[in-house]
């Protein structure tokens, strides 16, 4: 599975305006609704917030992967946001989160989002990859970093 299979270039936000976890979830939900007409941003935000109540999706090293399922998406989709200054996301290592990759799967899907979560976790474990994303000057460059990394596998 490749990340570019579920991430469109216009779904990359180089400079998140949000400074809190709920605001980030809202901003990423809004971006997906903009990219995919038919997605209801408030419903998606609520689903993501409910998932966060179970346990934070911030996995450490400045990374969070909030995820959920939504009836109105027909296939797995993602949105990547970058918070240069970092935000409090209740990370397991207690450090600020800089890269937030939201995954949304169809409500009827069973395992595709788990494969995507595994792929993203492997990618984000690489400190050089994380640094390249953080150093990219804009969203287009961030997408290119992901595409280049995808091409290695």
ZAPA-937765 format. One line per field, with one value per residue (C-alpha): residue number from 1; x, y, z. Coordinates in Angstrom, 1 decimal, always signed. Layout:
resi	(NUM	...)
X	(X	...)
Y	(Y	...)
Z	(Z	...)
// end
This chain:
resi	(1	2	3	4	5	6	7	8	9	10	11	12	13	14	15	16	17	18	19	20	21	22	23	24	25	26	27	28	29	30	31	32	33	34	35	36	37	38	39	40	41	42	43	44	45	46	47	48	49	50	51	52	53	54	55	56	57	58	59	60	61	62	63	64	65	66	67	68	69	70	71	72	73	74	75	76	77	78	79	80	81	82	83	84	85	86	87	88	89	90	91	92	93	94	95	96	97	98	99	100	101	102	103	104	105	106	107	108	109	110	111	112	113	114	115	116	117	118	119	120	121	122	123	124	125	126	127	128	129	130	131	132	133	134	135	136	137	138	139	140	141	142	143	144	145	146	147	148	149	150	151	152	153)
X	(+0.0	+1.3	+0.4	-0.2	-3.0	-5.0	-3.5	-4.2	-1.8	-4.6	-5.1	-1.8	-1.8	+1.7	+0.7	-2.1	-3.8	-5.2	-3.3	-5.3	-6.2	-10.0	-9.2	-6.7	-9.3	-11.8	-9.3	-8.4	-12.1	-12.8	-10.0	-11.3	-14.8	-13.3	-11.4	-14.3	-17.7	-20.3	-18.2	-19.8	-17.0	-18.9	-19.8	-16.2	-14.9	-17.2	-16.2	-12.5	-13.1	-14.9	-11.9	-9.6	-11.6	-10.6	-6.9	-4.8	-3.7	-0.4	+2.2	+5.2	+8.1	+5.9	+3.4	-0.4	-2.6	-6.2	-8.6	-12.2	-14.8	-17.5	-20.4	-19.9	-16.4	-16.2	-12.5	-9.7	-8.6	-6.1	-5.2	-1.8	-1.3	+1.9	+2.0	+5.5	+5.4	+3.8	+0.6	-0.4	-2.0	-1.6	+1.3	+2.6	+6.0	+4.6	+6.2	+4.4	+2.9	+4.1	+2.7	-0.9	-2.1	-5.8	-7.2	-10.8	-12.1	-15.6	-17.8	-18.1	-14.4	-12.7	-8.9	-7.8	-7.4	-5.3	-2.9	-2.7	-2.0	+0.8	+2.3	+2.2	+3.7	+6.6	+7.2	+7.0	+9.5	+12.2	+13.6	+15.1	+11.6	+10.0	+12.7	+12.3	+8.5	+9.2	+11.7	+9.6	+8.8	+5.2	+2.4	+3.6	+7.1	+5.6	+3.6	+6.8	+8.6	+5.9	+5.8	+9.6	+9.4	+6.6	+8.7	+11.3	+8.9)
Y	(+0.0	+3.4	+6.7	+8.4	+6.0	+7.7	+11.2	+13.8	+16.8	+19.2	+17.3	+18.5	+21.5	+22.9	+25.5	+24.5	+27.6	+25.5	+25.5	+22.9	+19.3	+20.0	+22.8	+20.7	+17.9	+20.6	+22.1	+18.7	+17.7	+21.0	+20.3	+16.9	+18.3	+20.8	+18.1	+15.6	+17.1	+15.1	+14.8	+16.5	+18.2	+18.5	+14.8	+13.8	+16.0	+14.4	+10.9	+11.9	+13.5	+10.4	+8.2	+10.5	+10.0	+6.3	+7.1	+9.8	+9.0	+10.9	+8.2	+10.3	+11.8	+14.7	+12.5	+12.0	+9.8	+10.5	+8.1	+7.2	+5.7	+7.7	+6.5	+9.3	+8.3	+5.5	+4.7	+5.4	+9.0	+11.0	+14.6	+15.7	+18.8	+20.4	+22.5	+24.0	+25.3	+22.1	+21.6	+19.7	+16.4	+14.3	+12.4	+9.3	+10.9	+14.2	+16.2	+18.6	+17.2	+18.7	+16.3	+15.1	+12.6	+12.1	+8.8	+8.3	+4.9	+3.9	+2.7	-0.7	-1.3	-3.8	-3.9	-1.2	+1.5	-0.9	-1.4	+2.3	+2.9	+0.3	+1.9	+5.4	+4.2	+2.6	+5.8	+8.1	+6.0	+7.3	+10.5	+11.6	+11.3	+13.3	+16.0	+16.2	+16.8	+19.4	+21.2	+21.2	+24.8	+24.2	+21.6	+20.7	+19.9	+17.9	+15.8	+15.2	+14.0	+11.4	+10.4	+10.0	+7.8	+5.8	+5.1	+3.3	+0.5)
Z	(+0.0	-1.0	+0.8	-2.5	-3.1	-0.4	-0.2	-2.8	-3.2	-2.3	+1.0	+2.4	+4.7	+5.2	+7.8	+10.1	+11.6	+14.5	+17.9	+19.8	+19.2	+18.6	+16.3	+14.3	+14.0	+12.7	+10.3	+8.8	+8.6	+6.8	+4.3	+3.5	+3.0	+0.6	-1.3	-1.2	-1.6	+0.2	+3.4	+6.3	+8.3	+11.6	+11.5	+10.7	+13.5	+16.0	+14.9	+15.3	+18.7	+19.9	+18.8	+20.7	+23.9	+23.8	+23.6	+22.0	+18.4	+19.0	+18.7	+19.7	+17.8	+16.8	+15.0	+15.4	+13.2	+14.0	+12.2	+11.9	+9.6	+7.7	+5.5	+2.9	+1.8	-0.8	-0.3	+2.2	+2.2	+4.1	+5.0	+6.2	+8.3	+9.6	+12.8	+12.6	+16.2	+17.5	+19.4	+22.5	+21.3	+24.4	+22.9	+24.5	+24.8	+26.1	+23.3	+20.9	+17.7	+14.4	+11.8	+11.9	+9.3	+9.4	+7.9	+7.0	+5.8	+4.6	+7.4	+5.7	+5.4	+7.6	+7.2	+4.7	+7.3	+9.5	+6.6	+6.1	+9.8	+9.6	+6.5	+8.1	+11.3	+9.4	+7.4	+10.4	+12.4	+10.1	+11.6	+8.3	+6.6	+9.4	+9.1	+5.3	+5.8	+8.5	+6.3	+3.1	+2.1	+1.2	+0.7	-2.8	-1.5	+1.4	-1.1	-3.1	+0.0	+0.5	-3.2	-3.2	-0.1	-1.5	-4.6	-2.5	-1.7)
// end
